[in-house]
């Protein structure tokens, strides 16, 4: 009797709100990977960072998580028409220089408050920004819209935090923890670090344990010209106008 009532409720939801309002888990398509060219592709179990899902890079400072995230961001500017940073105040644009990003596809959203960051991330994910790097606290009530928007558009969504709260950890589909094992010195110069990267959560494939990688600090920085045009100062009043910048990149 309960099963009949449940099926009736499911059918009523579909009739009232449309066939896409409710989907059985078995009917959901598997997440598509974005091959990042990094060792993380192996840890995900699908050959790349999952599109349409939240991936978290966690770990203490100087653990290599931000350096790797910047490398992925630079790669995204070369592959996608739009790559966006949601900056809560800790993003240094010059730190991206040596990764040779493309200028046109990159937009930085300066979010003065977590509420603004959450709203901007949700809007941009829904609008189809192909890569979103979130470097800001996001209120819990925005995590659902962010995940839903990314899932519909196939956005690659990466968050970088030291230690995620329970809501953020729950919202993520793929999480890896970074821990520095040793510094790398060459000819008396600090050139990088060795890092243990452990998969702490994987909802896209069976978890594949951990790996080790070398994070090399880029040398010979290249200056980005006229980058201020890609910086958006976001506020609650004008957040509706935040959109990925137009670009000829494919």
MARTI-112952 format. One record per residue (C-alpha): residue number from 1; chain; x, y, z. Coordinates in nm, 4 decimals, m for minus. Layout:
BEGIN
+-----+--------+----------+----------+----------+
| num | chaine |     east |    north |       up |
+-----+--------+----------+----------+----------+
| NUM |      A |        X |        Y |        Z |
...
+-----+--------+----------+----------+----------+
END
This chain:
BEGIN
+-----+--------+----------+----------+----------+
| num | chaine |     east |    north |       up |
+-----+--------+----------+----------+----------+
|   1 |      A |   0.0000 |   0.0000 |   0.0000 |
|   2 |      A |   0.2804 |   0.2390 |   0.0894 |
|   3 |      A |   0.4563 |   0.1626 |  m0.2397 |
|   4 |      A |   0.1413 |   0.2499 |  m0.4364 |
|   5 |      A |   0.1070 |   0.5778 |  m0.2441 |
|   6 |      A |   0.4725 |   0.6643 |  m0.3072 |
|   7 |      A |   0.4449 |   0.5985 |  m0.6813 |
|   8 |      A |   0.1316 |   0.8136 |  m0.6892 |
|   9 |      A |   0.3171 |   1.0991 |  m0.5141 |
|  10 |      A |   0.6090 |   1.0719 |  m0.7580 |
|  11 |      A |   0.3748 |   1.0822 |  m1.0566 |
|  12 |      A |   0.1907 |   1.3836 |  m0.9112 |
|  13 |      A |   0.5178 |   1.5760 |  m0.8744 |
|  14 |      A |   0.6100 |   1.5015 |  m1.2351 |
|  15 |      A |   0.2666 |   1.6086 |  m1.3621 |
|  16 |      A |   0.2649 |   1.9306 |  m1.1594 |
|  17 |      A |   0.6281 |   2.0429 |  m1.1970 |
|  18 |      A |   0.7461 |   1.8646 |  m1.5109 |
|  19 |      A |   0.9288 |   1.5428 |  m1.5862 |
|  20 |      A |   1.2668 |   1.6907 |  m1.4918 |
|  21 |      A |   1.1580 |   1.7880 |  m1.1399 |
|  22 |      A |   1.2187 |   1.4416 |  m1.0030 |
|  23 |      A |   1.4688 |   1.1858 |  m1.1287 |
|  24 |      A |   1.5518 |   0.8406 |  m0.9987 |
|  25 |      A |   1.9168 |   0.7936 |  m0.9088 |
|  26 |      A |   1.9500 |   0.5092 |  m1.1595 |
|  27 |      A |   1.8426 |   0.7491 |  m1.4356 |
|  28 |      A |   2.1082 |   1.0128 |  m1.3599 |
|  29 |      A |   2.3856 |   1.0299 |  m1.6195 |
|  30 |      A |   2.7369 |   0.9679 |  m1.4862 |
|  31 |      A |   2.9498 |   1.2810 |  m1.4409 |
|  32 |      A |   3.1699 |   1.3711 |  m1.7337 |
|  33 |      A |   3.5399 |   1.4306 |  m1.6630 |
|  34 |      A |   3.7528 |   1.7305 |  m1.7460 |
|  35 |      A |   4.1060 |   1.5932 |  m1.8030 |
|  36 |      A |   4.3161 |   1.8401 |  m1.6058 |
|  37 |      A |   4.6520 |   1.6832 |  m1.6856 |
|  38 |      A |   4.7254 |   1.6558 |  m1.3133 |
|  39 |      A |   4.7645 |   1.3455 |  m1.0911 |
|  40 |      A |   4.4178 |   1.4200 |  m0.9539 |
|  41 |      A |   4.2698 |   1.2739 |  m1.2722 |
|  42 |      A |   4.3663 |   0.9281 |  m1.1496 |
|  43 |      A |   4.2251 |   0.9821 |  m0.8009 |
|  44 |      A |   3.8802 |   1.0754 |  m0.9295 |
|  45 |      A |   3.8407 |   0.7344 |  m1.0925 |
|  46 |      A |   3.6889 |   0.8851 |  m1.4079 |
|  47 |      A |   4.0012 |   1.0274 |  m1.5697 |
|  48 |      A |   3.9503 |   1.3941 |  m1.4822 |
|  49 |      A |   3.7903 |   1.6506 |  m1.2522 |
|  50 |      A |   3.4129 |   1.5869 |  m1.2544 |
|  51 |      A |   3.2034 |   1.8386 |  m1.4442 |
|  52 |      A |   2.8885 |   1.9617 |  m1.2771 |
|  53 |      A |   3.0054 |   1.8646 |  m0.9288 |
|  54 |      A |   3.1867 |   2.0440 |  m0.6477 |
|  55 |      A |   3.5489 |   1.9389 |  m0.6004 |
|  56 |      A |   3.7275 |   2.0504 |  m0.2835 |
|  57 |      A |   4.0999 |   2.1001 |  m0.2290 |
|  58 |      A |   4.1681 |   2.1067 |   0.1452 |
|  59 |      A |   4.4769 |   2.1298 |   0.3625 |
|  60 |      A |   4.6860 |   2.3667 |   0.5702 |
|  61 |      A |   4.8747 |   2.6610 |   0.4223 |
|  62 |      A |   5.1839 |   2.5791 |   0.2121 |
|  63 |      A |   5.0440 |   2.2353 |   0.1314 |
|  64 |      A |   5.0357 |   2.2948 |  m0.2452 |
|  65 |      A |   4.6586 |   2.3036 |  m0.2885 |
|  66 |      A |   4.6441 |   2.6633 |  m0.4115 |
|  67 |      A |   4.9397 |   2.6222 |  m0.6475 |
|  68 |      A |   4.7710 |   2.3248 |  m0.8115 |
|  69 |      A |   4.4387 |   2.5120 |  m0.8272 |
|  70 |      A |   4.6095 |   2.8035 |  m1.0044 |
|  71 |      A |   4.7655 |   2.5645 |  m1.2525 |
|  72 |      A |   4.4201 |   2.4233 |  m1.3286 |
|  73 |      A |   4.2793 |   2.7762 |  m1.3594 |
|  74 |      A |   4.5469 |   2.8732 |  m1.6118 |
|  75 |      A |   4.4789 |   2.5557 |  m1.8088 |
|  76 |      A |   4.1068 |   2.6360 |  m1.8048 |
|  77 |      A |   4.1701 |   2.9795 |  m1.9594 |
|  78 |      A |   4.3418 |   2.8051 |  m2.2492 |
|  79 |      A |   4.0628 |   2.5507 |  m2.3009 |
|  80 |      A |   3.7382 |   2.7301 |  m2.2147 |
|  81 |      A |   3.5685 |   3.0508 |  m2.3221 |
|  82 |      A |   3.5077 |   3.1502 |  m1.9599 |
|  83 |      A |   3.7060 |   3.0839 |  m1.6426 |
|  84 |      A |   3.6059 |   3.2704 |  m1.3262 |
|  85 |      A |   3.7598 |   3.3229 |  m0.9824 |
|  86 |      A |   3.5254 |   3.4019 |  m0.6940 |
|  87 |      A |   3.7609 |   3.5960 |  m0.4686 |
|  88 |      A |   3.6809 |   3.6587 |  m0.1049 |
|  89 |      A |   3.9877 |   3.8778 |  m0.0682 |
|  90 |      A |   4.2813 |   3.6368 |  m0.0750 |
|  91 |      A |   4.3463 |   3.6040 |  m0.4484 |
|  92 |      A |   4.6719 |   3.7574 |  m0.5721 |
|  93 |      A |   4.6466 |   3.8050 |  m0.9479 |
|  94 |      A |   5.0242 |   3.8148 |  m0.9886 |
|  95 |      A |   5.0476 |   3.4603 |  m0.8502 |
|  96 |      A |   4.8888 |   3.3397 |  m1.1732 |
|  97 |      A |   5.1391 |   3.5095 |  m1.4046 |
|  98 |      A |   5.3912 |   3.2282 |  m1.4415 |
|  99 |      A |   5.1275 |   2.9704 |  m1.5357 |
| 100 |      A |   5.0784 |   3.1524 |  m1.8689 |
| 101 |      A |   4.7010 |   3.2014 |  m1.8603 |
| 102 |      A |   4.5052 |   3.3440 |  m2.1494 |
| 103 |      A |   4.3802 |   3.6911 |  m2.0644 |
| 104 |      A |   4.0510 |   3.7029 |  m2.2528 |
| 105 |      A |   3.8569 |   3.4187 |  m2.0871 |
| 106 |      A |   3.9497 |   3.5100 |  m1.7264 |
| 107 |      A |   3.7195 |   3.7062 |  m1.4968 |
| 108 |      A |   3.7761 |   3.7756 |  m1.1267 |
| 109 |      A |   3.4697 |   3.8472 |  m0.9136 |
| 110 |      A |   3.5612 |   4.0407 |  m0.5993 |
| 111 |      A |   3.2998 |   3.9259 |  m0.3487 |
| 112 |      A |   3.3059 |   4.1510 |  m0.0385 |
| 113 |      A |   3.0864 |   3.9143 |   0.1670 |
| 114 |      A |   3.0082 |   3.5392 |   0.1739 |
| 115 |      A |   2.6469 |   3.6089 |   0.0745 |
| 116 |      A |   2.7659 |   3.7865 |  m0.2393 |
| 117 |      A |   3.0100 |   3.5044 |  m0.3158 |
| 118 |      A |   2.7345 |   3.2450 |  m0.2857 |
| 119 |      A |   2.4944 |   3.4344 |  m0.5099 |
| 120 |      A |   2.7606 |   3.5098 |  m0.7712 |
| 121 |      A |   2.8785 |   3.1476 |  m0.7803 |
| 122 |      A |   2.5242 |   3.0157 |  m0.8196 |
| 123 |      A |   2.4426 |   3.2621 |  m1.0989 |
| 124 |      A |   2.7626 |   3.1965 |  m1.2921 |
| 125 |      A |   2.7331 |   2.8195 |  m1.2602 |
| 126 |      A |   2.3761 |   2.8370 |  m1.3869 |
| 127 |      A |   2.4790 |   3.0726 |  m1.6700 |
| 128 |      A |   2.7409 |   2.8267 |  m1.7935 |
| 129 |      A |   3.0804 |   2.9556 |  m1.6818 |
| 130 |      A |   3.2952 |   2.6600 |  m1.7833 |
| 131 |      A |   3.5376 |   2.6768 |  m1.4898 |
| 132 |      A |   3.4764 |   2.8292 |  m1.1473 |
| 133 |      A |   3.7477 |   2.8565 |  m0.8820 |
| 134 |      A |   3.5870 |   2.9509 |  m0.5501 |
| 135 |      A |   3.8176 |   3.1147 |  m0.2960 |
| 136 |      A |   3.5589 |   3.2461 |  m0.0530 |
| 137 |      A |   3.3289 |   3.1271 |   0.2218 |
| 138 |      A |   2.9858 |   3.0360 |   0.0863 |
| 139 |      A |   2.6722 |   3.0321 |   0.3057 |
| 140 |      A |   2.5030 |   2.6943 |   0.3410 |
| 141 |      A |   2.1781 |   2.8022 |   0.1744 |
| 142 |      A |   2.3643 |   2.8773 |  m0.1510 |
| 143 |      A |   2.5282 |   2.5351 |  m0.1801 |
| 144 |      A |   2.2170 |   2.3682 |  m0.3231 |
| 145 |      A |   2.1647 |   2.6279 |  m0.6008 |
| 146 |      A |   2.5372 |   2.6207 |  m0.6805 |
| 147 |      A |   2.5443 |   2.2434 |  m0.7170 |
| 148 |      A |   2.2210 |   2.2434 |  m0.9173 |
| 149 |      A |   2.3458 |   2.5143 |  m1.1537 |
| 150 |      A |   2.6806 |   2.3435 |  m1.2075 |
| 151 |      A |   2.5107 |   2.0108 |  m1.2703 |
| 152 |      A |   2.2853 |   2.1571 |  m1.5388 |
| 153 |      A |   2.5621 |   2.3483 |  m1.7174 |
| 154 |      A |   2.8495 |   2.1023 |  m1.6722 |
| 155 |      A |   3.0669 |   2.3639 |  m1.5007 |
| 156 |      A |   3.3964 |   2.2499 |  m1.3505 |
| 157 |      A |   3.3622 |   2.3767 |  m0.9932 |
| 158 |      A |   3.6660 |   2.3795 |  m0.7622 |
| 159 |      A |   3.6740 |   2.5139 |  m0.4075 |
| 160 |      A |   3.9967 |   2.5796 |  m0.2143 |
| 161 |      A |   3.9692 |   2.5839 |   0.1658 |
| 162 |      A |   4.1873 |   2.4909 |   0.4600 |
| 163 |      A |   3.9176 |   2.3043 |   0.6504 |
| 164 |      A |   3.5615 |   2.2792 |   0.5140 |
| 165 |      A |   3.2556 |   2.3092 |   0.7337 |
| 166 |      A |   3.0067 |   2.0241 |   0.7541 |
| 167 |      A |   2.7723 |   2.1737 |   0.4924 |
| 168 |      A |   3.0491 |   2.2347 |   0.2391 |
| 169 |      A |   3.1991 |   1.8910 |   0.2960 |
| 170 |      A |   2.8560 |   1.7344 |   0.2465 |
| 171 |      A |   2.7924 |   1.9310 |  m0.0749 |
| 172 |      A |   3.1176 |   1.8202 |  m0.2355 |
| 173 |      A |   3.1315 |   1.5179 |  m0.4644 |
| 174 |      A |   3.5092 |   1.4886 |  m0.4753 |
| 175 |      A |   3.7433 |   1.6027 |  m0.1977 |
| 176 |      A |   4.1184 |   1.5680 |  m0.1626 |
| 177 |      A |   4.3367 |   1.6613 |   0.1339 |
| 178 |      A |   4.6852 |   1.8012 |   0.0708 |
| 179 |      A |   4.9713 |   1.7533 |   0.3180 |
| 180 |      A |   5.3264 |   1.8718 |   0.2582 |
| 181 |      A |   5.5873 |   1.5998 |   0.3116 |
| 182 |      A |   5.9039 |   1.7966 |   0.2295 |
| 183 |      A |   6.0401 |   2.1059 |   0.0586 |
| 184 |      A |   6.2350 |   2.0777 |  m0.2665 |
| 185 |      A |   6.5616 |   2.2727 |  m0.2796 |
| 186 |      A |   6.7895 |   2.3062 |  m0.5800 |
| 187 |      A |   7.1195 |   2.4984 |  m0.5690 |
| 188 |      A |   7.0121 |   2.6645 |  m0.2491 |
| 189 |      A |   6.6797 |   2.7829 |  m0.3919 |
| 190 |      A |   6.3353 |   2.6724 |  m0.2803 |
| 191 |      A |   6.1748 |   2.5450 |  m0.6018 |
| 192 |      A |   5.8734 |   2.3471 |  m0.4773 |
| 193 |      A |   5.7456 |   2.0825 |  m0.2422 |
| 194 |      A |   5.6436 |   1.7189 |  m0.2295 |
| 195 |      A |   5.2856 |   1.6588 |  m0.1306 |
| 196 |      A |   5.0763 |   1.3629 |  m0.0243 |
| 197 |      A |   4.7275 |   1.3944 |  m0.1705 |
| 198 |      A |   4.4595 |   1.1754 |  m0.0141 |
| 199 |      A |   4.1087 |   1.1251 |  m0.1487 |
| 200 |      A |   3.8742 |   1.1890 |   0.1452 |
| 201 |      A |   3.5445 |   1.1719 |  m0.0437 |
| 202 |      A |   3.4375 |   1.0460 |  m0.3838 |
| 203 |      A |   3.0772 |   1.0245 |  m0.4996 |
| 204 |      A |   3.1644 |   0.9889 |  m0.8698 |
| 205 |      A |   3.3623 |   0.6618 |  m0.8528 |
| 206 |      A |   3.5067 |   0.4241 |  m0.5929 |
| 207 |      A |   3.7712 |   0.6116 |  m0.3889 |
| 208 |      A |   4.1246 |   0.5419 |  m0.5043 |
| 209 |      A |   4.3304 |   0.6171 |  m0.1933 |
| 210 |      A |   4.6144 |   0.8628 |  m0.2298 |
| 211 |      A |   4.9033 |   0.9701 |  m0.4461 |
| 212 |      A |   5.2189 |   1.1746 |  m0.4184 |
| 213 |      A |   5.3075 |   1.4653 |  m0.6397 |
| 214 |      A |   5.5660 |   1.7355 |  m0.6795 |
| 215 |      A |   5.4425 |   2.0927 |  m0.6858 |
| 216 |      A |   5.6974 |   2.3119 |  m0.8603 |
| 217 |      A |   5.6904 |   2.6843 |  m0.8110 |
| 218 |      A |   5.6971 |   2.8481 |  m1.1558 |
| 219 |      A |   6.0028 |   3.0543 |  m1.2373 |
| 220 |      A |   6.0395 |   3.3526 |  m1.4669 |
| 221 |      A |   5.6999 |   3.5191 |  m1.4153 |
| 222 |      A |   5.5340 |   3.6759 |  m1.7136 |
| 223 |      A |   5.3428 |   3.9978 |  m1.6691 |
| 224 |      A |   4.9775 |   4.0043 |  m1.7690 |
| 225 |      A |   4.8865 |   4.3158 |  m1.9596 |
| 226 |      A |   4.5686 |   4.5142 |  m1.9031 |
| 227 |      A |   4.4136 |   4.2576 |  m1.6681 |
| 228 |      A |   4.1973 |   4.5073 |  m1.4804 |
| 229 |      A |   3.9278 |   4.4770 |  m1.7476 |
| 230 |      A |   3.8605 |   4.1238 |  m1.6274 |
| 231 |      A |   3.7976 |   4.2189 |  m1.2634 |
| 232 |      A |   3.4399 |   4.2619 |  m1.1460 |
| 233 |      A |   3.3690 |   4.4345 |  m0.8156 |
| 234 |      A |   3.0537 |   4.2565 |  m0.6994 |
| 235 |      A |   2.7977 |   4.3866 |  m0.4527 |
| 236 |      A |   2.4456 |   4.2725 |  m0.3585 |
| 237 |      A |   2.3032 |   4.5600 |  m0.5608 |
| 238 |      A |   2.4757 |   4.4829 |  m0.8890 |
| 239 |      A |   2.5256 |   4.1074 |  m0.8580 |
| 240 |      A |   2.2580 |   4.0434 |  m1.1210 |
| 241 |      A |   2.4928 |   4.1961 |  m1.3765 |
| 242 |      A |   2.7780 |   3.9548 |  m1.3093 |
| 243 |      A |   2.8216 |   3.7364 |  m1.6150 |
| 244 |      A |   3.1139 |   3.5571 |  m1.7833 |
| 245 |      A |   3.2925 |   3.7948 |  m2.0194 |
| 246 |      A |   3.2530 |   3.7421 |  m2.3902 |
| 247 |      A |   3.5508 |   3.5813 |  m2.5601 |
| 248 |      A |   3.6455 |   3.4373 |  m2.8937 |
| 249 |      A |   3.8070 |   3.1371 |  m2.7237 |
| 250 |      A |   3.6469 |   2.7972 |  m2.7807 |
+-----+--------+----------+----------+----------+
END
